[in-house]
Amino acid sequence: MDQSRQFLDRLGMRHPIIQAPMAGVSTPRLAAAVSEAGGLGSLGLGAGDAAQSRRLIEETRALTGRAFNVNFFCHAPAARDAATEAAWLAHLAPLFKEVGATPPAALDEIYRSFNDDDASFEMLLALRPAVASFHFGLPTPERIAALRQAGIYTMASATSPREAALVEAAGIDAIVAQGIEAGGHRGMFDPDAPDERLSTAVLVRMLVKRTRLPVVAAGGIMDGQGIKAALDLGAVAAQLGTAFILCPESAANAAYRDNLKSACAATTRLSASLSGRPARGIVNRLIVHGDGGGVRPAAYPLAYDAAKRLHAAAAALDKHVFAAHWAGQGAPLAREAGAADLVRMLEREMQE
């Protein structure tokens, strides 16, 4: 039995298709629909607290008895620097003024790392979802061991062979190889470390050659032909995010959907200006302004606090030019379809 079949059988999947755990976009309906169709649905829980995560997991379980993935952030706490934060807010001041708002006096650390969130960890052990995955780093060794003991299958993102080696050494079950094409936040363990910006294809081949763990390909994959190519490179499955944003089950709002269906989708950029960490999204005015001023963004997630406040002020005026519309380089290939129909479409394309 090959490694892909072992991976699929372990998680009860019929198709090598994983819906990426997009925080703010994934929903119980989306995850359940993908899992029911034979893929692996996912919930992005890194932006919520334990109570919110519990509710979303329970809602998904009410919709499907099949396996699904829950994802958490393992970022290091923000290194506070008052001068950097003040300079960043001053840089954004003209944008706040444009929408009749005042920059906040201070920034909040709006997202908590899984490694500092005992309540979410205890919730995971209590609910025991089939799969838990991690971004921006790894849980502590003690937590990984406890998750394994609880029978939870674990996955973690890696953007380089060095990170993949850390994933394997930590005892994680599978690696999500995130190429530079991927939308959303780049899962680098250390955003200040050198980044080779490896493509999905190159990264997958490197990891397949260097690790014994199952490798999931992620980044720029939008159709069945892309999934088949990833499998041919040695991946056990492909993780697609942008491909599922236009599904009616996603939480993407009308402005996000319209932007993804427009010519703007052809222009994405990897930038730290929205959140403080490199992330790929459709270019907007905040990215252009932030990247062009020569001012270092505040640390993650402090810069994200500023961006969200700016967007909220603009959205109140029905302006969405500062919104974080995360999307990968394959964004122009996005299609509108129900999640189950999209999984079936992807499977048919793989067989063509």
C-alpha positions as CSV (number, residue, x, y, z in Angstrom):
1,M,0.0,0.0,0.0
2,D,1.5,3.4,-1.0
3,Q,1.9,6.3,1.4
4,S,-1.0,8.3,-0.1
5,R,-3.4,5.4,0.3
6,Q,-2.3,4.9,3.9
7,F,-2.8,8.6,4.6
8,L,-6.3,8.6,3.1
9,D,-7.3,5.4,4.9
10,R,-6.0,6.7,8.2
11,L,-8.3,9.8,8.0
12,G,-11.2,8.1,6.2
13,M,-10.8,10.2,3.1
14,R,-11.8,9.0,-0.4
15,H,-10.0,11.8,-2.3
16,P,-6.6,13.4,-1.7
17,I,-8.2,16.8,-1.2
18,I,-7.8,18.9,1.9
19,Q,-9.7,22.2,2.3
20,A,-7.2,24.7,3.9
21,P,-8.1,25.9,7.4
22,M,-8.6,29.6,6.6
23,A,-9.3,31.5,9.7
24,G,-12.2,33.9,9.1
25,V,-13.3,32.1,6.0
26,S,-13.7,28.4,6.9
27,T,-17.0,27.5,8.6
28,P,-18.6,24.3,10.0
29,R,-20.7,24.1,6.9
30,L,-17.7,24.3,4.6
31,A,-15.6,21.8,6.5
32,A,-18.5,19.3,6.9
33,A,-19.4,19.5,3.2
34,V,-15.8,18.8,2.1
35,S,-15.5,15.9,4.5
36,E,-18.9,14.5,3.5
37,A,-17.8,14.6,-0.1
38,G,-14.7,12.5,0.7
39,G,-12.0,15.1,1.3
40,L,-10.8,16.6,4.6
41,G,-12.6,19.7,5.7
42,S,-10.8,22.1,8.0
43,L,-11.6,24.8,10.6
44,G,-9.2,27.7,11.1
45,L,-9.4,28.3,14.9
46,G,-6.2,30.4,15.5
47,A,-8.2,33.6,15.7
48,G,-10.6,32.5,18.4
49,D,-10.6,31.5,22.0
50,A,-11.4,28.0,23.5
51,A,-15.1,28.6,23.8
52,Q,-15.4,29.8,20.2
53,S,-13.4,26.8,19.0
54,R,-15.5,24.4,21.0
55,R,-18.6,25.8,19.5
56,L,-17.3,25.5,15.9
57,I,-16.1,21.9,16.5
58,E,-19.4,20.9,17.9
59,E,-21.3,22.6,15.1
60,T,-19.2,20.7,12.5
61,R,-19.7,17.4,14.3
62,A,-23.5,18.0,14.1
63,L,-23.1,18.2,10.4
64,T,-20.7,15.3,9.7
65,G,-19.5,12.1,11.4
66,R,-16.4,12.1,9.2
67,A,-12.9,13.4,10.1
68,F,-12.1,17.0,9.9
69,N,-9.1,19.2,10.7
70,V,-8.8,21.9,13.3
71,N,-5.9,24.4,13.0
72,F,-4.1,26.6,15.5
73,F,-1.3,29.2,15.5
74,C,2.0,28.5,17.3
75,H,3.6,31.9,16.9
76,A,6.0,33.4,19.3
77,P,4.5,36.2,21.4
78,A,5.0,39.7,19.9
79,A,8.2,41.4,20.8
80,R,6.9,44.7,22.0
81,D,8.7,47.8,20.7
82,A,7.0,51.1,21.5
83,A,9.0,53.1,19.0
84,T,8.3,50.7,16.1
85,E,4.6,50.5,17.0
86,A,4.3,54.3,17.2
87,A,6.1,54.7,13.9
88,W,3.8,52.2,12.3
89,L,0.7,53.9,13.6
90,A,2.0,57.3,12.4
91,H,2.6,55.8,9.0
92,L,-1.0,54.6,8.8
93,A,-2.4,57.9,10.2
94,P,-3.2,59.3,6.7
95,L,-5.3,56.2,5.9
96,F,-7.2,56.5,9.2
97,K,-7.8,60.2,8.5
98,E,-9.2,59.3,5.0
99,V,-12.0,57.3,6.6
100,G,-12.7,59.8,9.4
101,A,-11.0,57.8,12.1
102,T,-8.1,58.3,14.5
103,P,-5.3,55.7,14.9
104,P,-5.5,53.8,18.2
105,A,-3.3,55.0,21.0
106,A,-1.9,51.5,21.4
107,L,-2.1,48.1,19.7
108,D,-3.3,44.8,21.2
109,E,-2.0,41.3,20.8
110,I,-5.3,40.1,19.3
111,Y,-4.3,36.5,18.7
112,R,-3.0,34.1,21.3
113,S,-0.5,31.4,20.5
114,F,-1.6,27.8,21.1
115,N,1.4,27.3,23.3
116,D,0.2,30.0,25.7
117,D,-3.5,28.9,25.6
118,D,-4.1,26.2,28.2
119,A,-7.9,26.4,27.7
120,S,-7.7,25.6,24.0
121,F,-5.2,22.7,24.6
122,E,-7.5,21.2,27.3
123,M,-10.5,21.7,25.0
124,L,-8.7,19.7,22.2
125,L,-7.9,16.9,24.6
126,A,-11.6,16.8,25.8
127,L,-13.2,16.9,22.3
128,R,-10.5,14.8,20.5
129,P,-11.0,15.9,16.9
130,A,-9.6,13.5,14.4
131,V,-6.9,15.9,13.1
132,A,-5.2,19.0,14.6
133,S,-2.7,21.1,12.5
134,F,-0.4,23.9,13.4
135,H,0.9,27.0,11.7
136,F,3.9,29.4,12.4
137,G,5.6,26.7,14.5
138,L,5.0,23.7,16.7
139,P,3.3,23.0,20.0
140,T,5.6,22.1,22.9
141,P,6.9,18.5,23.1
142,E,4.6,17.8,26.1
143,R,1.6,19.0,24.2
144,I,2.5,17.0,21.0
145,A,2.9,13.8,23.2
146,A,-0.5,14.5,24.9
147,L,-2.2,14.9,21.5
148,R,-0.7,11.7,20.2
149,Q,-1.8,9.9,23.4
150,A,-5.3,11.2,22.8
151,G,-5.3,9.6,19.3
152,I,-5.3,13.0,17.5
153,Y,-3.5,12.9,14.1
154,T,-1.2,16.0,13.8
155,M,0.0,18.0,10.9
156,A,2.2,21.1,10.8
157,S,3.2,23.6,8.1
158,A,6.7,23.9,6.8
159,T,8.1,26.4,4.3
160,S,11.6,24.9,4.1
161,P,13.5,21.6,4.6
162,R,14.9,23.0,7.8
163,E,11.4,23.6,9.2
164,A,10.3,20.2,7.9
165,A,13.2,18.5,9.8
166,L,11.9,20.2,13.0
167,V,8.4,19.0,12.3
168,E,9.6,15.4,11.9
169,A,11.9,15.5,14.9
170,A,9.0,16.8,17.1
171,G,6.9,13.7,16.4
172,I,4.2,15.3,14.2
173,D,2.5,12.9,11.9
174,A,2.5,14.8,8.6
175,I,4.0,17.8,7.0
176,V,2.1,20.5,5.0
177,A,4.6,21.8,2.5
178,Q,3.6,25.4,1.9
179,G,5.0,26.8,-1.2
180,I,5.5,30.5,-2.0
181,E,2.4,30.5,-4.2
182,A,0.1,30.0,-1.2
183,G,-2.4,32.5,-0.1
184,G,-2.7,33.7,3.4
185,H,0.0,33.7,6.0
186,R,3.3,32.1,5.2
187,G,3.9,29.5,8.0
188,M,7.5,30.4,8.7
189,F,8.6,29.6,12.2
190,D,10.7,32.7,12.3
191,P,9.6,35.5,10.0
192,D,13.0,37.2,10.4
193,A,14.9,34.2,9.2
194,P,16.2,34.0,5.5
195,D,13.5,32.6,3.2
196,E,14.3,30.8,0.1
197,R,10.7,31.2,-1.1
198,L,10.6,27.7,-2.5
199,S,7.8,26.9,-4.9
200,T,5.3,24.2,-3.9
201,A,6.7,21.8,-6.5
202,V,10.4,22.2,-5.4
203,L,9.5,22.1,-1.7
204,V,7.4,18.9,-2.1
205,R,10.2,17.1,-4.0
206,M,12.8,18.2,-1.4
207,L,10.7,17.0,1.5
208,V,9.7,13.7,-0.2
209,K,13.4,12.9,-0.7
210,R,14.4,13.9,2.9
211,T,11.6,12.8,5.2
212,R,9.7,9.6,6.0
213,L,6.6,11.6,6.9
214,P,3.6,12.0,4.5
215,V,3.9,15.3,2.7
216,V,0.8,17.4,1.8
217,A,1.3,19.9,-1.0
218,A,-0.1,23.4,-0.4
219,G,0.2,26.6,-2.6
220,G,-1.2,27.6,-5.9
221,I,-3.2,24.4,-6.4
222,M,-6.7,25.2,-7.8
223,D,-7.9,22.3,-9.9
224,G,-7.7,18.5,-10.4
225,Q,-4.7,18.8,-12.7
226,G,-2.8,20.6,-10.0
227,I,-3.7,18.0,-7.5
228,K,-2.5,15.2,-9.8
229,A,0.7,17.0,-10.4
230,A,1.3,17.3,-6.7
231,L,0.7,13.5,-6.3
232,D,3.1,12.8,-9.1
233,L,5.7,14.7,-7.2
234,G,5.2,12.5,-4.2
235,A,2.6,14.3,-2.1
236,V,0.0,12.2,-0.4
237,A,-2.7,14.9,-0.8
238,A,-3.1,18.5,-1.8
239,Q,-4.4,21.3,0.4
240,L,-6.5,24.0,-1.4
241,G,-7.5,27.3,0.2
242,T,-8.3,29.9,-2.4
243,A,-10.2,27.4,-4.5
244,F,-12.8,27.1,-1.7
245,I,-13.3,30.8,-1.0
246,L,-16.1,31.3,-3.5
247,C,-18.1,28.3,-2.2
248,P,-21.4,29.5,-0.7
249,E,-20.5,27.7,2.5
250,S,-17.5,29.9,3.2
251,A,-17.7,33.0,5.3
252,A,-16.2,35.3,2.7
253,N,-18.3,38.5,2.4
254,A,-19.6,40.0,-0.8
255,A,-16.6,42.4,-1.2
256,Y,-14.1,39.6,-0.9
257,R,-16.0,37.4,-3.4
258,D,-16.3,40.3,-5.9
259,N,-12.6,41.1,-5.6
260,L,-11.7,37.4,-6.2
261,K,-13.9,37.3,-9.3
262,S,-12.4,40.5,-10.7
263,A,-9.2,41.2,-12.6
264,C,-7.6,42.3,-9.3
265,A,-7.2,38.6,-8.4
266,A,-4.4,38.3,-10.9
267,T,-2.2,40.6,-8.7
268,T,-1.3,39.1,-5.3
269,R,1.6,40.0,-3.2
270,L,3.4,38.6,-0.2
271,S,3.5,41.4,2.4
272,A,3.9,42.0,6.1
273,S,2.0,45.3,6.0
274,L,-1.4,43.8,6.9
275,S,-0.5,41.7,9.9
276,G,3.2,42.0,10.7
277,R,4.0,38.6,9.2
278,P,4.4,37.8,5.5
279,A,1.1,36.9,4.0
280,R,-0.2,36.7,0.4
281,G,-3.3,38.5,-0.6
282,I,-4.9,40.5,-3.4
283,V,-3.0,43.8,-3.5
284,N,-5.0,46.6,-1.8
285,R,-4.2,50.2,-0.8
286,L,-3.0,49.2,2.7
287,I,-0.4,46.8,1.1
288,V,0.7,49.5,-1.3
289,H,1.0,52.2,1.3
290,G,2.6,49.9,3.9
291,D,5.2,48.4,1.6
292,G,6.1,51.8,0.0
293,G,6.9,53.9,3.0
294,G,10.1,52.3,4.2
295,V,8.6,51.9,7.7
296,R,8.8,48.5,9.5
297,P,5.4,47.1,10.4
298,A,4.6,46.5,14.1
299,A,5.1,42.8,15.1
300,Y,2.5,40.2,14.5
301,P,-0.3,40.3,15.5
302,L,-0.1,43.9,16.6
303,A,0.0,45.2,13.0
304,Y,-3.1,43.1,12.3
305,D,-4.9,44.9,15.1
306,A,-4.2,48.2,13.3
307,A,-5.3,46.8,10.0
308,K,-8.5,45.4,11.4
309,R,-9.4,48.7,13.0
310,L,-8.6,50.6,9.8
311,H,-10.8,48.2,7.8
312,A,-13.6,48.5,10.3
313,A,-13.7,52.2,10.0
314,A,-13.6,52.0,6.2
315,A,-16.2,49.3,6.0
316,A,-18.6,51.5,8.0
317,L,-18.5,53.8,5.0
318,D,-18.9,50.8,2.6
319,K,-15.3,51.0,1.5
320,H,-13.2,47.8,1.4
321,V,-9.9,49.0,0.0
322,F,-8.1,48.1,3.2
323,A,-9.6,44.6,3.7
324,A,-7.3,41.5,3.9
325,H,-8.5,39.5,0.9
326,W,-6.0,36.6,1.2
327,A,-5.5,34.7,-2.0
328,G,-2.8,32.6,-3.6
329,Q,-1.2,33.0,-7.0
330,G,-3.8,30.7,-8.6
331,A,-6.6,33.1,-7.6
332,P,-7.7,33.8,-11.2
333,L,-8.6,30.1,-11.5
334,A,-11.2,30.3,-8.6
335,R,-14.6,28.9,-9.5
336,E,-18.1,29.3,-7.9
337,A,-19.5,26.0,-6.8
338,G,-20.9,24.3,-3.7
339,A,-18.1,22.7,-1.7
340,A,-19.3,19.1,-2.4
341,D,-19.7,19.9,-6.1
342,L,-16.2,21.4,-6.1
343,V,-14.7,18.3,-4.6
344,R,-16.4,16.1,-7.2
345,M,-15.3,18.5,-9.9
346,L,-11.7,18.3,-8.7
347,E,-11.9,14.5,-8.6
348,R,-13.2,14.3,-12.1
349,E,-10.4,16.6,-13.3
350,M,-7.8,14.4,-11.6
351,Q,-9.0,11.4,-13.7
352,E,-9.1,13.2,-17.0
